[in-house]
Amino acid sequence: MNQDVQQPYYYPGTHWRFGFVPSAEIWNGRLAMVGFLSAILIEIFSGQGVLHFWGIM
């Protein structure tokens, strides 16, 4: 390997991993919290449930 070439910096925390790994579960929990908060805000501001808001029921 040429010593003059600098290797790119690699941080393992930025690498996406799939399956039941802690980083995937953390993102799953964060997105679930955003979805739950969105559903609560829709119900508060529209005065109807999420399914009624979307016209499903």
mmCIF file of the N, C-alpha and C atoms, coordinates in Angstrom:
data_MODEL
# 
_entry.id   MODEL 
# 
loop_
_atom_site.group_PDB 
_atom_site.id 
_atom_site.type_symbol 
_atom_site.label_atom_id 
_atom_site.label_alt_id 
_atom_site.label_comp_id 
_atom_site.label_asym_id 
_atom_site.label_entity_id 
_atom_site.label_seq_id 
_atom_site.pdbx_PDB_ins_code 
_atom_site.Cartn_x 
_atom_site.Cartn_y 
_atom_site.Cartn_z 
_atom_site.occupancy 
_atom_site.B_iso_or_equiv 
_atom_site.pdbx_formal_charge 
_atom_site.auth_seq_id 
_atom_site.auth_comp_id 
_atom_site.auth_asym_id 
_atom_site.auth_atom_id 
_atom_site.pdbx_PDB_model_num 
ATOM 1   N N  . MET A 1 1  ? 0.851   -1.166 0.000  1.00 0.00 ? 1  MET A N  1 
ATOM 2   C CA . MET A 1 1  ? 0.000   0.000  0.000  1.00 0.00 ? 1  MET A CA 1 
ATOM 3   C C  . MET A 1 1  ? 0.899   1.232  0.000  1.00 0.00 ? 1  MET A C  1 
ATOM 4   N N  . ASN A 1 2  ? 0.507   2.216  -0.768 1.00 0.00 ? 2  ASN A N  1 
ATOM 5   C CA . ASN A 1 2  ? 1.256   3.460  -0.856 1.00 0.00 ? 2  ASN A CA 1 
ATOM 6   C C  . ASN A 1 2  ? 1.031   4.269  0.421  1.00 0.00 ? 2  ASN A C  1 
ATOM 7   N N  . GLN A 1 3  ? 2.100   4.685  1.077  1.00 0.00 ? 3  GLN A N  1 
ATOM 8   C CA . GLN A 1 3  ? 1.996   5.413  2.338  1.00 0.00 ? 3  GLN A CA 1 
ATOM 9   C C  . GLN A 1 3  ? 1.510   6.842  2.148  1.00 0.00 ? 3  GLN A C  1 
ATOM 10  N N  . ASP A 1 4  ? 1.621   7.382  0.926  1.00 0.00 ? 4  ASP A N  1 
ATOM 11  C CA . ASP A 1 4  ? 1.197   8.754  0.672  1.00 0.00 ? 4  ASP A CA 1 
ATOM 12  C C  . ASP A 1 4  ? -0.321  8.888  0.559  1.00 0.00 ? 4  ASP A C  1 
ATOM 13  N N  . VAL A 1 5  ? -1.002  7.791  0.312  1.00 0.00 ? 5  VAL A N  1 
ATOM 14  C CA . VAL A 1 5  ? -2.453  7.830  0.148  1.00 0.00 ? 5  VAL A CA 1 
ATOM 15  C C  . VAL A 1 5  ? -3.101  7.711  1.521  1.00 0.00 ? 5  VAL A C  1 
ATOM 16  N N  . GLN A 1 6  ? -3.945  8.677  1.831  1.00 0.00 ? 6  GLN A N  1 
ATOM 17  C CA . GLN A 1 6  ? -4.635  8.658  3.117  1.00 0.00 ? 6  GLN A CA 1 
ATOM 18  C C  . GLN A 1 6  ? -5.927  7.861  2.980  1.00 0.00 ? 6  GLN A C  1 
ATOM 19  N N  . GLN A 1 7  ? -6.127  6.935  3.888  1.00 0.00 ? 7  GLN A N  1 
ATOM 20  C CA . GLN A 1 7  ? -7.329  6.112  3.868  1.00 0.00 ? 7  GLN A CA 1 
ATOM 21  C C  . GLN A 1 7  ? -8.528  6.938  4.333  1.00 0.00 ? 7  GLN A C  1 
ATOM 22  N N  . PRO A 1 8  ? -9.697  6.726  3.725  1.00 0.00 ? 8  PRO A N  1 
ATOM 23  C CA . PRO A 1 8  ? -10.883 7.474  4.164  1.00 0.00 ? 8  PRO A CA 1 
ATOM 24  C C  . PRO A 1 8  ? -11.262 7.078  5.588  1.00 0.00 ? 8  PRO A C  1 
ATOM 25  N N  . TYR A 1 9  ? -11.814 8.055  6.293  1.00 0.00 ? 9  TYR A N  1 
ATOM 26  C CA . TYR A 1 9  ? -12.235 7.812  7.666  1.00 0.00 ? 9  TYR A CA 1 
ATOM 27  C C  . TYR A 1 9  ? -13.516 6.995  7.659  1.00 0.00 ? 9  TYR A C  1 
ATOM 28  N N  . TYR A 1 10 ? -13.553 5.970  8.449  1.00 0.00 ? 10 TYR A N  1 
ATOM 29  C CA . TYR A 1 10 ? -14.734 5.114  8.539  1.00 0.00 ? 10 TYR A CA 1 
ATOM 30  C C  . TYR A 1 10 ? -15.207 5.077  9.983  1.00 0.00 ? 10 TYR A C  1 
ATOM 31  N N  . TYR A 1 11 ? -16.435 5.505  10.196 1.00 0.00 ? 11 TYR A N  1 
ATOM 32  C CA . TYR A 1 11 ? -17.045 5.432  11.517 1.00 0.00 ? 11 TYR A CA 1 
ATOM 33  C C  . TYR A 1 11 ? -18.133 4.377  11.467 1.00 0.00 ? 11 TYR A C  1 
ATOM 34  N N  . PRO A 1 12 ? -18.036 3.326  12.270 1.00 0.00 ? 12 PRO A N  1 
ATOM 35  C CA . PRO A 1 12 ? -19.016 2.234  12.185 1.00 0.00 ? 12 PRO A CA 1 
ATOM 36  C C  . PRO A 1 12 ? -20.442 2.645  12.519 1.00 0.00 ? 12 PRO A C  1 
ATOM 37  N N  . GLY A 1 13 ? -20.640 3.763  13.204 1.00 0.00 ? 13 GLY A N  1 
ATOM 38  C CA . GLY A 1 13 ? -21.987 4.186  13.553 1.00 0.00 ? 13 GLY A CA 1 
ATOM 39  C C  . GLY A 1 13 ? -22.793 4.662  12.361 1.00 0.00 ? 13 GLY A C  1 
ATOM 40  N N  . THR A 1 14 ? -22.140 5.004  11.248 1.00 0.00 ? 14 THR A N  1 
ATOM 41  C CA . THR A 1 14 ? -22.858 5.476  10.069 1.00 0.00 ? 14 THR A CA 1 
ATOM 42  C C  . THR A 1 14 ? -23.210 4.344  9.111  1.00 0.00 ? 14 THR A C  1 
ATOM 43  N N  . HIS A 1 15 ? -22.749 3.155  9.378  1.00 0.00 ? 15 HIS A N  1 
ATOM 44  C CA . HIS A 1 15 ? -23.019 2.011  8.513  1.00 0.00 ? 15 HIS A CA 1 
ATOM 45  C C  . HIS A 1 15 ? -24.388 1.429  8.853  1.00 0.00 ? 15 HIS A C  1 
ATOM 46  N N  . TRP A 1 16 ? -25.254 1.280  7.836  1.00 0.00 ? 16 TRP A N  1 
ATOM 47  C CA . TRP A 1 16 ? -26.595 0.737  8.066  1.00 0.00 ? 16 TRP A CA 1 
ATOM 48  C C  . TRP A 1 16 ? -26.507 -0.766 8.230  1.00 0.00 ? 16 TRP A C  1 
ATOM 49  N N  . ARG A 1 17 ? -27.148 -1.257 9.274  1.00 0.00 ? 17 ARG A N  1 
ATOM 50  C CA . ARG A 1 17 ? -27.221 -2.691 9.513  1.00 0.00 ? 17 ARG A CA 1 
ATOM 51  C C  . ARG A 1 17 ? -28.691 -3.064 9.614  1.00 0.00 ? 17 ARG A C  1 
ATOM 52  N N  . PHE A 1 18 ? -29.031 -4.225 9.118  1.00 0.00 ? 18 PHE A N  1 
ATOM 53  C CA . PHE A 1 18 ? -30.416 -4.668 9.103  1.00 0.00 ? 18 PHE A CA 1 
ATOM 54  C C  . PHE A 1 18 ? -30.611 -5.827 10.074 1.00 0.00 ? 18 PHE A C  1 
ATOM 55  N N  . GLY A 1 19 ? -31.839 -6.053 10.460 1.00 0.00 ? 19 GLY A N  1 
ATOM 56  C CA . GLY A 1 19 ? -32.161 -7.130 11.383 1.00 0.00 ? 19 GLY A CA 1 
ATOM 57  C C  . GLY A 1 19 ? -32.397 -6.591 12.775 1.00 0.00 ? 19 GLY A C  1 
ATOM 58  N N  . PHE A 1 20 ? -32.362 -7.473 13.744 1.00 0.00 ? 20 PHE A N  1 
ATOM 59  C CA . PHE A 1 20 ? -32.611 -7.084 15.132 1.00 0.00 ? 20 PHE A CA 1 
ATOM 60  C C  . PHE A 1 20 ? -31.310 -6.654 15.793 1.00 0.00 ? 20 PHE A C  1 
ATOM 61  N N  . VAL A 1 21 ? -30.777 -5.551 15.318 1.00 0.00 ? 21 VAL A N  1 
ATOM 62  C CA . VAL A 1 21 ? -29.560 -4.982 15.891 1.00 0.00 ? 21 VAL A CA 1 
ATOM 63  C C  . VAL A 1 21 ? -29.945 -3.694 16.615 1.00 0.00 ? 21 VAL A C  1 
ATOM 64  N N  . PRO A 1 22 ? -29.170 -3.275 17.606 1.00 0.00 ? 22 PRO A N  1 
ATOM 65  C CA . PRO A 1 22 ? -29.554 -2.092 18.390 1.00 0.00 ? 22 PRO A CA 1 
ATOM 66  C C  . PRO A 1 22 ? -29.789 -0.833 17.563 1.00 0.00 ? 22 PRO A C  1 
ATOM 67  N N  . SER A 1 23 ? -28.968 -0.580 16.552 1.00 0.00 ? 23 SER A N  1 
ATOM 68  C CA . SER A 1 23 ? -29.153 0.656  15.777 1.00 0.00 ? 23 SER A CA 1 
ATOM 69  C C  . SER A 1 23 ? -30.464 0.634  15.001 1.00 0.00 ? 23 SER A C  1 
ATOM 70  N N  . ALA A 1 24 ? -30.842 -0.516 14.457 1.00 0.00 ? 24 ALA A N  1 
ATOM 71  C CA . ALA A 1 24 ? -32.109 -0.619 13.730 1.00 0.00 ? 24 ALA A CA 1 
ATOM 72  C C  . ALA A 1 24 ? -33.291 -0.472 14.683 1.00 0.00 ? 24 ALA A C  1 
ATOM 73  N N  . GLU A 1 25 ? -33.171 -1.023 15.870 1.00 0.00 ? 25 GLU A N  1 
ATOM 74  C CA . GLU A 1 25 ? -34.260 -0.917 16.842 1.00 0.00 ? 25 GLU A CA 1 
ATOM 75  C C  . GLU A 1 25 ? -34.410 0.508  17.357 1.00 0.00 ? 25 GLU A C  1 
ATOM 76  N N  . ILE A 1 26 ? -33.306 1.231  17.481 1.00 0.00 ? 26 ILE A N  1 
ATOM 77  C CA . ILE A 1 26 ? -33.377 2.634  17.902 1.00 0.00 ? 26 ILE A CA 1 
ATOM 78  C C  . ILE A 1 26 ? -34.117 3.451  16.849 1.00 0.00 ? 26 ILE A C  1 
ATOM 79  N N  . TRP A 1 27 ? -33.771 3.256  15.566 1.00 0.00 ? 27 TRP A N  1 
ATOM 80  C CA . TRP A 1 27 ? -34.463 3.997  14.500 1.00 0.00 ? 27 TRP A CA 1 
ATOM 81  C C  . TRP A 1 27 ? -35.929 3.606  14.420 1.00 0.00 ? 27 TRP A C  1 
ATOM 82  N N  . ASN A 1 28 ? -36.229 2.327  14.623 1.00 0.00 ? 28 ASN A N  1 
ATOM 83  C CA . ASN A 1 28 ? -37.617 1.878  14.615 1.00 0.00 ? 28 ASN A CA 1 
ATOM 84  C C  . ASN A 1 28 ? -38.403 2.564  15.727 1.00 0.00 ? 28 ASN A C  1 
ATOM 85  N N  . GLY A 1 29 ? -37.824 2.659  16.902 1.00 0.00 ? 29 GLY A N  1 
ATOM 86  C CA . GLY A 1 29 ? -38.485 3.328  18.019 1.00 0.00 ? 29 GLY A CA 1 
ATOM 87  C C  . GLY A 1 29 ? -38.688 4.807  17.768 1.00 0.00 ? 29 GLY A C  1 
ATOM 88  N N  . ARG A 1 30 ? -37.695 5.464  17.186 1.00 0.00 ? 30 ARG A N  1 
ATOM 89  C CA . ARG A 1 30 ? -37.814 6.896  16.894 1.00 0.00 ? 30 ARG A CA 1 
ATOM 90  C C  . ARG A 1 30 ? -38.927 7.160  15.886 1.00 0.00 ? 30 ARG A C  1 
ATOM 91  N N  . LEU A 1 31 ? -38.975 6.359  14.830 1.00 0.00 ? 31 LEU A N  1 
ATOM 92  C CA . LEU A 1 31 ? -40.014 6.552  13.815 1.00 0.00 ? 31 LEU A CA 1 
ATOM 93  C C  . LEU A 1 31 ? -41.397 6.216  14.370 1.00 0.00 ? 31 LEU A C  1 
ATOM 94  N N  . ALA A 1 32 ? -41.474 5.233  15.259 1.00 0.00 ? 32 ALA A N  1 
ATOM 95  C CA . ALA A 1 32 ? -42.756 4.916  15.892 1.00 0.00 ? 32 ALA A CA 1 
ATOM 96  C C  . ALA A 1 32 ? -43.231 6.080  16.754 1.00 0.00 ? 32 ALA A C  1 
ATOM 97  N N  . MET A 1 33 ? -42.303 6.733  17.459 1.00 0.00 ? 33 MET A N  1 
ATOM 98  C CA . MET A 1 33 ? -42.684 7.890  18.279 1.00 0.00 ? 33 MET A CA 1 
ATOM 99  C C  . MET A 1 33 ? -43.172 9.046  17.413 1.00 0.00 ? 33 MET A C  1 
ATOM 100 N N  . VAL A 1 34 ? -42.536 9.257  16.270 1.00 0.00 ? 34 VAL A N  1 
ATOM 101 C CA . VAL A 1 34 ? -42.969 10.322 15.359 1.00 0.00 ? 34 VAL A CA 1 
ATOM 102 C C  . VAL A 1 34 ? -44.360 10.011 14.820 1.00 0.00 ? 34 VAL A C  1 
ATOM 103 N N  . GLY A 1 35 ? -44.597 8.759  14.440 1.00 0.00 ? 35 GLY A N  1 
ATOM 104 C CA . GLY A 1 35 ? -45.910 8.368  13.940 1.00 0.00 ? 35 GLY A CA 1 
ATOM 105 C C  . GLY A 1 35 ? -46.995 8.495  14.991 1.00 0.00 ? 35 GLY A C  1 
ATOM 106 N N  . PHE A 1 36 ? -46.692 8.099  16.215 1.00 0.00 ? 36 PHE A N  1 
ATOM 107 C CA . PHE A 1 36 ? -47.672 8.204  17.297 1.00 0.00 ? 36 PHE A CA 1 
ATOM 108 C C  . PHE A 1 36 ? -47.986 9.661  17.600 1.00 0.00 ? 36 PHE A C  1 
ATOM 109 N N  . LEU A 1 37 ? -46.966 10.502 17.649 1.00 0.00 ? 37 LEU A N  1 
ATOM 110 C CA . LEU A 1 37 ? -47.182 11.927 17.896 1.00 0.00 ? 37 LEU A CA 1 
ATOM 111 C C  . LEU A 1 37 ? -47.998 12.552 16.766 1.00 0.00 ? 37 LEU A C  1 
ATOM 112 N N  . SER A 1 38 ? -47.732 12.141 15.524 1.00 0.00 ? 38 SER A N  1 
ATOM 113 C CA . SER A 1 38 ? -48.504 12.656 14.390 1.00 0.00 ? 38 SER A CA 1 
ATOM 114 C C  . SER A 1 38 ? -49.973 12.272 14.514 1.00 0.00 ? 38 SER A C  1 
ATOM 115 N N  . ALA A 1 39 ? -50.245 11.034 14.919 1.00 0.00 ? 39 ALA A N  1 
ATOM 116 C CA . ALA A 1 39 ? -51.633 10.593 15.084 1.00 0.00 ? 39 ALA A CA 1 
ATOM 117 C C  . ALA A 1 39 ? -52.331 11.380 16.185 1.00 0.00 ? 39 ALA A C  1 
ATOM 118 N N  . ILE A 1 40 ? -51.639 11.627 17.277 1.00 0.00 ? 40 ILE A N  1 
ATOM 119 C CA . ILE A 1 40 ? -52.222 12.410 18.374 1.00 0.00 ? 40 ILE A CA 1 
ATOM 120 C C  . ILE A 1 40 ? -52.512 13.836 17.917 1.00 0.00 ? 40 ILE A C  1 
ATOM 121 N N  . LEU A 1 41 ? -51.578 14.456 17.204 1.00 0.00 ? 41 LEU A N  1 
ATOM 122 C CA . LEU A 1 41 ? -51.777 15.826 16.734 1.00 0.00 ? 41 LEU A CA 1 
ATOM 123 C C  . LEU A 1 41 ? -52.914 15.923 15.723 1.00 0.00 ? 41 LEU A C  1 
ATOM 124 N N  . ILE A 1 42 ? -53.057 14.917 14.858 1.00 0.00 ? 42 ILE A N  1 
ATOM 125 C CA . ILE A 1 42 ? -54.173 14.907 13.908 1.00 0.00 ? 42 ILE A CA 1 
ATOM 126 C C  . ILE A 1 42 ? -55.496 14.857 14.665 1.00 0.00 ? 42 ILE A C  1 
ATOM 127 N N  . GLU A 1 43 ? -55.564 14.013 15.693 1.00 0.00 ? 43 GLU A N  1 
ATOM 128 C CA . GLU A 1 43 ? -56.807 13.915 16.464 1.00 0.00 ? 43 GLU A CA 1 
ATOM 129 C C  . GLU A 1 43 ? -57.107 15.198 17.225 1.00 0.00 ? 43 GLU A C  1 
ATOM 130 N N  . ILE A 1 44 ? -56.081 15.854 17.754 1.00 0.00 ? 44 ILE A N  1 
ATOM 131 C CA . ILE A 1 44 ? -56.301 17.088 18.515 1.00 0.00 ? 44 ILE A CA 1 
ATOM 132 C C  . ILE A 1 44 ? -56.768 18.214 17.601 1.00 0.00 ? 44 ILE A C  1 
ATOM 133 N N  . PHE A 1 45 ? -56.074 18.423 16.490 1.00 0.00 ? 45 PHE A N  1 
ATOM 134 C CA . PHE A 1 45 ? -56.360 19.583 15.644 1.00 0.00 ? 45 PHE A CA 1 
ATOM 135 C C  . PHE A 1 45 ? -57.532 19.385 14.688 1.00 0.00 ? 45 PHE A C  1 
ATOM 136 N N  . SER A 1 46 ? -57.835 18.144 14.306 1.00 0.00 ? 46 SER A N  1 
ATOM 137 C CA . SER A 1 46 ? -58.955 17.944 13.384 1.00 0.00 ? 46 SER A CA 1 
ATOM 138 C C  . SER A 1 46 ? -60.245 17.577 14.113 1.00 0.00 ? 46 SER A C  1 
ATOM 139 N N  . GLY A 1 47 ? -60.135 17.098 15.337 1.00 0.00 ? 47 GLY A N  1 
ATOM 140 C CA . GLY A 1 47 ? -61.328 16.712 16.082 1.00 0.00 ? 47 GLY A CA 1 
ATOM 141 C C  . GLY A 1 47 ? -61.893 15.368 15.673 1.00 0.00 ? 47 GLY A C  1 
ATOM 142 N N  . GLN A 1 48 ? -61.181 14.620 14.880 1.00 0.00 ? 48 GLN A N  1 
ATOM 143 C CA . GLN A 1 48 ? -61.632 13.299 14.468 1.00 0.00 ? 48 GLN A CA 1 
ATOM 144 C C  . GLN A 1 48 ? -60.446 12.341 14.475 1.00 0.00 ? 48 GLN A C  1 
ATOM 145 N N  . GLY A 1 49 ? -60.735 11.059 14.432 1.00 0.00 ? 49 GLY A N  1 
ATOM 146 C CA . GLY A 1 49 ? -59.680 10.058 14.453 1.00 0.00 ? 49 GLY A CA 1 
ATOM 147 C C  . GLY A 1 49 ? -58.882 10.038 13.159 1.00 0.00 ? 49 GLY A C  1 
ATOM 148 N N  . VAL A 1 50 ? -57.771 9.320  13.186 1.00 0.00 ? 50 VAL A N  1 
ATOM 149 C CA . VAL A 1 50 ? -56.886 9.266  12.022 1.00 0.00 ? 50 VAL A CA 1 
ATOM 150 C C  . VAL A 1 50 ? -57.584 8.612  10.837 1.00 0.00 ? 50 VAL A C  1 
ATOM 151 N N  . LEU A 1 51 ? -58.312 7.521  11.070 1.00 0.00 ? 51 LEU A N  1 
ATOM 152 C CA . LEU A 1 51 ? -58.996 6.834  9.968  1.00 0.00 ? 51 LEU A CA 1 
ATOM 153 C C  . LEU A 1 51 ? -60.103 7.696  9.370  1.00 0.00 ? 51 LEU A C  1 
ATOM 154 N N  . HIS A 1 52 ? -60.812 8.438  10.204 1.00 0.00 ? 52 HIS A N  1 
ATOM 155 C CA . HIS A 1 52 ? -61.819 9.367  9.685  1.00 0.00 ? 52 HIS A CA 1 
ATOM 156 C C  . HIS A 1 52 ? -61.149 10.522 8.940  1.00 0.00 ? 52 HIS A C  1 
ATOM 157 N N  . PHE A 1 53 ? -60.027 10.973 9.445  1.00 0.00 ? 53 PHE A N  1 
ATOM 158 C CA . PHE A 1 53 ? -59.294 12.069 8.810  1.00 0.00 ? 53 PHE A CA 1 
ATOM 159 C C  . PHE A 1 53 ? -58.863 11.686 7.396  1.00 0.00 ? 53 PHE A C  1 
ATOM 160 N N  . TRP A 1 54 ? -58.419 10.444 7.223  1.00 0.00 ? 54 TRP A N  1 
ATOM 161 C CA . TRP A 1 54 ? -57.991 9.972  5.904  1.00 0.00 ? 54 TRP A CA 1 
ATOM 162 C C  . TRP A 1 54 ? -59.153 9.501  5.037  1.00 0.00 ? 54 TRP A C  1 
ATOM 163 N N  . GLY A 1 55 ? -60.352 9.450  5.585  1.00 0.00 ? 55 GLY A N  1 
ATOM 164 C CA . GLY A 1 55 ? -61.519 9.033  4.819  1.00 0.00 ? 55 GLY A CA 1 
ATOM 165 C C  . GLY A 1 55 ? -61.655 7.533  4.671  1.00 0.00 ? 55 GLY A C  1 
ATOM 166 N N  . ILE A 1 56 ? -61.004 6.776  5.515  1.00 0.00 ? 56 ILE A N  1 
ATOM 167 C CA . ILE A 1 56 ? -61.091 5.316  5.439  1.00 0.00 ? 56 ILE A CA 1 
ATOM 168 C C  . ILE A 1 56 ? -62.375 4.828  6.094  1.00 0.00 ? 56 ILE A C  1 
ATOM 169 N N  . MET A 1 57 ? -62.803 5.494  7.153  1.00 0.00 ? 57 MET A N  1 
ATOM 170 C CA . MET A 1 57 ? -64.034 5.092  7.843  1.00 0.00 ? 57 MET A CA 1 
ATOM 171 C C  . MET A 1 57 ? -65.095 6.154  7.648  1.00 0.00 ? 57 MET A C  1 
# 
